[in-house]
Amino acid sequence: MNWSKLGIFAGGVLAGTAGVKILSSKDAKKVYTHCTAAVLRAKDVVVDQATILQENCQDIYEDAKQINHDRAEKEQDSEIKEEITEA
């Protein structure tokens, strides 16, 4: 029997058991809670920034539509003036 491999296996089991105990301790839960709270705060910031960006994009879109509308009106007025001048 290979005692070296058995010792490594036993050490792994022991480390795994200790790891589970550490990860489920009250201190670890506090860390998880604080990390989760930080993520939620970050999410709120990202959502706020996305909302601002969306509003700005909507403003840009509406301004661009107005520019195109004004340009089309000018072209139409220009065509009407040319027709009147030619007649």
N, CA, C and O atoms as CSV, one atom per row, in Angstrom:
chain,resi,resn,atom,element,x,y,z
A,1,MET,N,N,0.849,-1.174,0.000
A,1,MET,CA,C,0.000,0.000,0.000
A,1,MET,C,C,0.897,1.240,0.000
A,1,MET,O,O,1.932,1.267,0.666
A,2,ASN,N,N,0.495,2.247,-0.741
A,2,ASN,CA,C,1.278,3.462,-0.869
A,2,ASN,C,C,0.800,4.468,0.189
A,2,ASN,O,O,-0.260,5.077,0.046
A,3,TRP,N,N,1.591,4.630,1.238
A,3,TRP,CA,C,1.215,5.495,2.358
A,3,TRP,C,C,1.239,6.973,1.961
A,3,TRP,O,O,0.531,7.788,2.554
A,4,SER,N,N,2.022,7.306,0.994
A,4,SER,CA,C,2.128,8.699,0.553
A,4,SER,C,C,0.797,9.173,-0.045
A,4,SER,O,O,0.290,10.245,0.284
A,5,LYS,N,N,0.257,8.341,-0.927
A,5,LYS,CA,C,-1.017,8.703,-1.553
A,5,LYS,C,C,-2.144,8.727,-0.532
A,5,LYS,O,O,-3.022,9.587,-0.596
A,6,LEU,N,N,-2.124,7.796,0.403
A,6,LEU,CA,C,-3.136,7.767,1.457
A,6,LEU,C,C,-3.032,9.016,2.332
A,6,LEU,O,O,-4.052,9.577,2.734
A,7,GLY,N,N,-1.811,9.452,2.627
A,7,GLY,CA,C,-1.609,10.667,3.430
A,7,GLY,C,C,-2.107,11.915,2.698
A,7,GLY,O,O,-2.707,12.801,3.307
A,8,ILE,N,N,-1.854,11.977,1.397
A,8,ILE,CA,C,-2.336,13.125,0.602
A,8,ILE,C,C,-3.852,13.142,0.577
A,8,ILE,O,O,-4.464,14.202,0.713
A,9,PHE,N,N,-4.472,11.968,0.402
A,9,PHE,CA,C,-5.924,11.877,0.399
A,9,PHE,C,C,-6.505,12.322,1.741
A,9,PHE,O,O,-7.460,13.098,1.782
A,10,ALA,N,N,-5.929,11.831,2.830
A,10,ALA,CA,C,-6.411,12.183,4.171
A,10,ALA,C,C,-6.250,13.688,4.414
A,10,ALA,O,O,-7.120,14.330,5.003
A,11,GLY,N,N,-5.124,14.235,3.952
A,11,GLY,CA,C,-4.922,15.683,4.101
A,11,GLY,C,C,-5.951,16.482,3.310
A,11,GLY,O,O,-6.421,17.523,3.768
A,12,GLY,N,N,-6.295,15.999,2.134
A,12,GLY,CA,C,-7.320,16.662,1.319
A,12,GLY,C,C,-8.679,16.628,1.979
A,12,GLY,O,O,-9.404,17.623,1.979
A,13,VAL,N,N,-9.024,15.483,2.541
A,13,VAL,CA,C,-10.306,15.361,3.246
A,13,VAL,C,C,-10.336,16.293,4.444
A,13,VAL,O,O,-11.337,16.968,4.685
A,14,LEU,N,N,-9.256,16.333,5.187
A,14,LEU,CA,C,-9.171,17.202,6.362
A,14,LEU,C,C,-9.273,18.676,5.960
A,14,LEU,O,O,-9.995,19.446,6.594
A,15,ALA,N,N,-8.551,19.066,4.906
A,15,ALA,CA,C,-8.598,20.457,4.431
A,15,ALA,C,C,-9.996,20.806,3.925
A,15,ALA,O,O,-10.489,21.909,4.164
A,16,GLY,N,N,-10.634,19.864,3.224
A,16,GLY,CA,C,-11.992,20.100,2.728
A,16,GLY,C,C,-12.983,20.280,3.858
A,16,GLY,O,O,-13.846,21.155,3.804
A,17,THR,N,N,-12.860,19.455,4.877
A,17,THR,CA,C,-13.751,19.563,6.031
A,17,THR,C,C,-13.536,20.886,6.758
A,17,THR,O,O,-14.496,21.559,7.133
A,18,ALA,N,N,-12.288,21.250,6.952
A,18,ALA,CA,C,-11.984,22.529,7.607
A,18,ALA,C,C,-12.474,23.687,6.750
A,18,ALA,O,O,-12.981,24.679,7.274
A,19,GLY,N,N,-12.326,23.564,5.431
A,19,GLY,CA,C,-12.780,24.614,4.525
A,19,GLY,C,C,-14.277,24.835,4.606
A,19,GLY,O,O,-14.743,25.974,4.603
A,20,VAL,N,N,-15.033,23.746,4.679
A,20,VAL,CA,C,-16.488,23.852,4.805
A,20,VAL,C,C,-16.853,24.541,6.103
A,20,VAL,O,O,-17.745,25.389,6.127
A,21,LYS,N,N,-16.175,24.188,7.182
A,21,LYS,CA,C,-16.441,24.830,8.478
A,21,LYS,C,C,-16.145,26.321,8.410
A,21,LYS,O,O,-16.923,27.137,8.903
A,22,ILE,N,N,-15.023,26.672,7.801
A,22,ILE,CA,C,-14.631,28.087,7.697
A,22,ILE,C,C,-15.632,28.857,6.843
A,22,ILE,O,O,-16.046,29.958,7.205
A,23,LEU,N,N,-16.018,28.279,5.711
A,23,LEU,CA,C,-16.937,28.969,4.794
A,23,LEU,C,C,-18.336,29.128,5.368
A,23,LEU,O,O,-19.079,30.012,4.940
A,24,SER,N,N,-18.709,28.294,6.326
A,24,SER,CA,C,-20.049,28.403,6.906
A,24,SER,C,C,-20.035,29.091,8.274
A,24,SER,O,O,-21.042,29.065,8.981
A,25,SER,N,N,-18.934,29.695,8.651
A,25,SER,CA,C,-18.856,30.361,9.955
A,25,SER,C,C,-19.585,31.711,9.915
A,25,SER,O,O,-19.898,32.240,8.849
A,26,LYS,N,N,-19.840,32.248,11.110
A,26,LYS,CA,C,-20.526,33.539,11.213
A,26,LYS,C,C,-19.708,34.658,10.577
A,26,LYS,O,O,-20.262,35.540,9.920
A,27,ASP,N,N,-18.398,34.623,10.772
A,27,ASP,CA,C,-17.539,35.649,10.176
A,27,ASP,C,C,-17.602,35.606,8.653
A,27,ASP,O,O,-17.654,36.644,7.994
A,28,ALA,N,N,-17.597,34.408,8.110
A,28,ALA,CA,C,-17.676,34.266,6.655
A,28,ALA,C,C,-19.019,34.797,6.151
A,28,ALA,O,O,-19.077,35.447,5.108
A,29,LYS,N,N,-20.089,34.523,6.885
A,29,LYS,CA,C,-21.408,35.009,6.485
A,29,LYS,C,C,-21.447,36.531,6.492
A,29,LYS,O,O,-22.091,37.139,5.637
A,30,LYS,N,N,-20.759,37.152,7.457
A,30,LYS,CA,C,-20.689,38.616,7.480
A,30,LYS,C,C,-19.977,39.136,6.246
A,30,LYS,O,O,-20.398,40.122,5.642
A,31,VAL,N,N,-18.893,38.463,5.876
A,31,VAL,CA,C,-18.162,38.869,4.675
A,31,VAL,C,C,-19.057,38.736,3.447
A,31,VAL,O,O,-19.099,39.639,2.612
A,32,TYR,N,N,-19.769,37.625,3.329
A,32,TYR,CA,C,-20.676,37.422,2.201
A,32,TYR,C,C,-21.748,38.506,2.169
A,32,TYR,O,O,-22.097,39.015,1.103
A,33,THR,N,N,-22.265,38.853,3.339
A,33,THR,CA,C,-23.310,39.874,3.422
A,33,THR,C,C,-22.783,41.225,2.970
A,33,THR,O,O,-23.455,41.927,2.215
A,34,HIS,N,N,-21.598,41.598,3.417
A,34,HIS,CA,C,-21.013,42.881,3.019
A,34,HIS,C,C,-20.698,42.901,1.523
A,34,HIS,O,O,-20.907,43.913,0.854
A,35,CYS,N,N,-20.205,41.802,1.014
A,35,CYS,CA,C,-19.919,41.730,-0.426
A,35,CYS,C,C,-21.204,41.842,-1.238
A,35,CYS,O,O,-21.239,42.532,-2.258
A,36,THR,N,N,-22.253,41.172,-0.792
A,36,THR,CA,C,-23.536,41.242,-1.484
A,36,THR,C,C,-24.099,42.652,-1.436
A,36,THR,O,O,-24.649,43.132,-2.428
A,37,ALA,N,N,-23.970,43.324,-0.296
A,37,ALA,CA,C,-24.436,44.705,-0.183
A,37,ALA,C,C,-23.666,45.610,-1.147
A,37,ALA,O,O,-24.256,46.490,-1.774
A,38,ALA,N,N,-22.368,45.400,-1.268
A,38,ALA,CA,C,-21.559,46.204,-2.196
A,38,ALA,C,C,-21.994,45.966,-3.639
A,38,ALA,O,O,-22.067,46.906,-4.430
A,39,VAL,N,N,-22.279,44.731,-3.976
A,39,VAL,CA,C,-22.739,44.423,-5.336
A,39,VAL,C,C,-24.081,45.086,-5.610
A,39,VAL,O,O,-24.303,45.606,-6.704
A,40,LEU,N,N,-24.970,45.073,-4.636
A,40,LEU,CA,C,-26.277,45.720,-4.815
A,40,LEU,C,C,-26.127,47.228,-4.998
A,40,LEU,O,O,-26.830,47.831,-5.809
A,41,ARG,N,N,-25.200,47.844,-4.236
A,41,ARG,CA,C,-24.947,49.274,-4.422
A,41,ARG,C,C,-24.404,49.544,-5.815
A,41,ARG,O,O,-24.811,50.503,-6.470
A,42,ALA,N,N,-23.500,48.713,-6.261
A,42,ALA,CA,C,-22.923,48.880,-7.598
A,42,ALA,C,C,-24.002,48.715,-8.663
A,42,ALA,O,O,-24.017,49.437,-9.660
A,43,LYS,N,N,-24.899,47.765,-8.444
A,43,LYS,CA,C,-25.996,47.561,-9.394
A,43,LYS,C,C,-26.856,48.814,-9.493
A,43,LYS,O,O,-27.252,49.208,-10.590
A,44,ASP,N,N,-27.146,49.441,-8.362
A,44,ASP,CA,C,-27.949,50.663,-8.361
A,44,ASP,C,C,-27.261,51.769,-9.159
A,44,ASP,O,O,-27.914,52.490,-9.914
A,45,VAL,N,N,-25.968,51.900,-8.997
A,45,VAL,CA,C,-25.220,52.920,-9.741
A,45,VAL,C,C,-25.283,52.633,-11.239
A,45,VAL,O,O,-25.501,53.543,-12.039
A,46,VAL,N,N,-25.094,51.381,-11.613
A,46,VAL,CA,C,-25.124,51.019,-13.029
A,46,VAL,C,C,-26.512,51.275,-13.618
A,46,VAL,O,O,-26.627,51.789,-14.730
A,47,VAL,N,N,-27.554,50.923,-12.885
A,47,VAL,CA,C,-28.913,51.148,-13.372
A,47,VAL,C,C,-29.171,52.648,-13.530
A,47,VAL,O,O,-29.767,53.067,-14.522
A,48,ASP,N,N,-28.734,53.454,-12.573
A,48,ASP,CA,C,-28.910,54.907,-12.676
A,48,ASP,C,C,-28.182,55.462,-13.893
A,48,ASP,O,O,-28.735,56.281,-14.627
A,49,GLN,N,N,-26.945,55.023,-14.114
A,49,GLN,CA,C,-26.176,55.494,-15.268
A,49,GLN,C,C,-26.822,55.043,-16.577
A,49,GLN,O,O,-26.847,55.800,-17.548
A,50,ALA,N,N,-27.341,53.826,-16.609
A,50,ALA,CA,C,-28.010,53.330,-17.815
A,50,ALA,C,C,-29.259,54.144,-18.110
A,50,ALA,O,O,-29.561,54.419,-19.271
A,51,THR,N,N,-29.983,54.529,-17.072
A,51,THR,CA,C,-31.172,55.351,-17.256
A,51,THR,C,C,-30.806,56.720,-17.823
A,51,THR,O,O,-31.466,57.214,-18.737
A,52,ILE,N,N,-29.760,57.325,-17.284
A,52,ILE,CA,C,-29.303,58.628,-17.787
A,52,ILE,C,C,-28.875,58.505,-19.248
A,52,ILE,O,O,-29.222,59.352,-20.071
A,53,LEU,N,N,-28.129,57.462,-19.566
A,53,LEU,CA,C,-27.678,57.239,-20.937
A,53,LEU,C,C,-28.865,57.053,-21.872
A,53,LEU,O,O,-28.874,57.592,-22.979
A,54,GLN,N,N,-29.851,56.306,-21.444
A,54,GLN,CA,C,-31.035,56.065,-22.258
A,54,GLN,C,C,-31.785,57.376,-22.511
A,54,GLN,O,O,-32.241,57.625,-23.627
A,55,GLU,N,N,-31.912,58.210,-21.482
A,55,GLU,CA,C,-32.585,59.497,-21.643
A,55,GLU,C,C,-31.811,60.384,-22.616
A,55,GLU,O,O,-32.415,61.043,-23.461
A,56,ASN,N,N,-30.488,60.408,-22.507
A,56,ASN,CA,C,-29.675,61.205,-23.420
A,56,ASN,C,C,-29.811,60.715,-24.857
A,56,ASN,O,O,-29.895,61.519,-25.786
A,57,CYS,N,N,-29.833,59.414,-25.035
A,57,CYS,CA,C,-29.994,58.856,-26.382
A,57,CYS,C,C,-31.361,59.223,-26.957
A,57,CYS,O,O,-31.480,59.519,-28.146
A,58,GLN,N,N,-32.370,59.204,-26.127
A,58,GLN,CA,C,-33.711,59.589,-26.582
A,58,GLN,C,C,-33.725,61.060,-26.998
A,58,GLN,O,O,-34.320,61.405,-28.019
A,59,ASP,N,N,-33.079,61.929,-26.220
A,59,ASP,CA,C,-32.991,63.348,-26.577
A,59,ASP,C,C,-32.271,63.532,-27.909
A,59,ASP,O,O,-32.710,64.311,-28.755
A,60,ILE,N,N,-31.170,62.816,-28.092
A,60,ILE,CA,C,-30.406,62.912,-29.343
A,60,ILE,C,C,-31.263,62.450,-30.520
A,60,ILE,O,O,-31.271,63.080,-31.577
A,61,TYR,N,N,-31.973,61.361,-30.328
A,61,TYR,CA,C,-32.839,60.837,-31.389
A,61,TYR,C,C,-33.919,61.844,-31.770
A,61,TYR,O,O,-34.166,62.079,-32.952
A,62,GLU,N,N,-34.558,62.433,-30.771
A,62,GLU,CA,C,-35.614,63.412,-31.052
A,62,GLU,C,C,-35.039,64.649,-31.754
A,62,GLU,O,O,-35.655,65.169,-32.685
A,63,ASP,N,N,-33.869,65.124,-31.318
A,63,ASP,CA,C,-33.232,66.264,-31.976
A,63,ASP,C,C,-32.883,65.940,-33.421
A,63,ASP,O,O,-33.061,66.777,-34.306
A,64,ALA,N,N,-32.391,64.741,-33.663
A,64,ALA,CA,C,-32.047,64.339,-35.032
A,64,ALA,C,C,-33.292,64.272,-35.911
A,64,ALA,O,O,-33.252,64.683,-37.071
A,65,LYS,N,N,-34.393,63.761,-35.373
A,65,LYS,CA,C,-35.641,63.742,-36.135
A,65,LYS,C,C,-36.093,65.153,-36.479
A,65,LYS,O,O,-36.566,65.404,-37.588
A,66,GLN,N,N,-35.949,66.082,-35.521
A,66,GLN,CA,C,-36.353,67.469,-35.762
A,66,GLN,C,C,-35.474,68.110,-36.832
A,66,GLN,O,O,-35.972,68.836,-37.692
A,67,ILE,N,N,-34.172,67.846,-36.781
A,67,ILE,CA,C,-33.254,68.390,-37.791
A,67,ILE,C,C,-33.654,67.889,-39.173
A,67,ILE,O,O,-33.714,68.675,-40.119
A,68,ASN,N,N,-33.926,66.607,-39.303
A,68,ASN,CA,C,-34.343,66.055,-40.598
A,68,ASN,C,C,-35.671,66.621,-41.051
A,68,ASN,O,O,-35.861,66.878,-42.240
A,69,HIS,N,N,-36.588,66.817,-40.130
A,69,HIS,CA,C,-37.884,67.410,-40.472
A,69,HIS,C,C,-37.698,68.842,-40.972
A,69,HIS,O,O,-38.272,69.222,-41.992
A,70,ASP,N,N,-36.900,69.636,-40.260
A,70,ASP,CA,C,-36.640,71.017,-40.675
A,70,ASP,C,C,-35.962,71.059,-42.036
A,70,ASP,O,O,-36.289,71.902,-42.871
A,71,ARG,N,N,-35.023,70.155,-42.258
A,71,ARG,CA,C,-34.300,70.102,-43.529
A,71,ARG,C,C,-35.251,69.750,-44.674
A,71,ARG,O,O,-35.169,70.337,-45.754
A,72,ALA,N,N,-36.139,68.808,-44.443
A,72,ALA,CA,C,-37.111,68.427,-45.471
A,72,ALA,C,C,-38.038,69.591,-45.790
A,72,ALA,O,O,-38.376,69.808,-46.953
A,73,GLU,N,N,-38.453,70.340,-44.779
A,73,GLU,CA,C,-39.308,71.511,-45.011
A,73,GLU,C,C,-38.582,72.564,-45.844
A,73,GLU,O,O,-39.171,73.143,-46.756
A,74,LYS,N,N,-37.299,72.818,-45.536
A,74,LYS,CA,C,-36.516,73.788,-46.295
A,74,LYS,C,C,-36.386,73.356,-47.754
A,74,LYS,O,O,-36.512,74.177,-48.662
A,75,GLU,N,N,-36.134,72.062,-47.975
A,75,GLU,CA,C,-36.019,71.560,-49.343
A,75,GLU,C,C,-37.338,71.708,-50.081
A,75,GLU,O,O,-37.362,72.075,-51.256
A,76,GLN,N,N,-38.427,71.425,-49.397
A,76,GLN,CA,C,-39.748,71.553,-50.012
A,76,GLN,C,C,-40.036,73.018,-50.337
A,76,GLN,O,O,-40.537,73.321,-51.419
A,77,ASP,N,N,-39.726,73.929,-49.415
A,77,ASP,CA,C,-39.915,75.361,-49.666
A,77,ASP,C,C,-39.049,75.816,-50.827
A,77,ASP,O,O,-39.489,76.614,-51.655
A,78,SER,N,N,-37.823,75.316,-50.897
A,78,SER,CA,C,-36.908,75.673,-51.971
A,78,SER,C,C,-37.447,75.197,-53.313
A,78,SER,O,O,-37.353,75.927,-54.300
A,79,GLU,N,N,-38.004,74.001,-53.375
A,79,GLU,CA,C,-38.577,73.473,-54.608
A,79,GLU,C,C,-39.782,74.290,-55.036
A,79,GLU,O,O,-39.963,74.561,-56.223
A,80,ILE,N,N,-40.618,74.688,-54.064
A,80,ILE,CA,C,-41.793,75.504,-54.380
A,80,ILE,C,C,-41.351,76.850,-54.936
A,80,ILE,O,O,-41.941,77.328,-55.906
A,81,LYS,N,N,-40.324,77.482,-54.351
A,81,LYS,CA,C,-39.832,78.774,-54.841
A,81,LYS,C,C,-39.293,78.647,-56.256
A,81,LYS,O,O,-39.504,79.530,-57.086
A,82,GLU,N,N,-38.581,77.522,-56.539
A,82,GLU,CA,C,-38.033,77.301,-57.880
A,82,GLU,C,C,-39.166,77.159,-58.894
A,82,GLU,O,O,-39.059,77.676,-60.006
A,83,GLU,N,N,-40.253,76.465,-58.528
A,83,GLU,CA,C,-41.374,76.285,-59.423
A,83,GLU,C,C,-42.055,77.618,-59.696
A,83,GLU,O,O,-42.464,77.890,-60.825
A,84,ILE,N,N,-42.179,78.453,-58.660
A,84,ILE,CA,C,-42.809,79.762,-58.818
A,84,ILE,C,C,-41.941,80.633,-59.710
A,84,ILE,O,O,-42.461,81.340,-60.573
A,85,THR,N,N,-40.621,80.596,-59.517
A,85,THR,CA,C,-39.708,81.405,-60.293
A,85,THR,C,C,-39.712,80.969,-61.759
A,85,THR,O,O,-39.633,81.816,-62.650
A,86,GLU,N,N,-39.800,79.693,-62.017
A,86,GLU,CA,C,-39.804,79.173,-63.376
A,86,GLU,C,C,-41.101,79.477,-64.092
A,86,GLU,O,O,-41.118,79.569,-65.319
A,87,ALA,N,N,-42.185,79.635,-63.357
A,87,ALA,CA,C,-43.510,79.839,-63.982
A,87,ALA,C,C,-43.733,81.247,-64.432
A,87,ALA,O,O,-44.795,81.563,-64.970
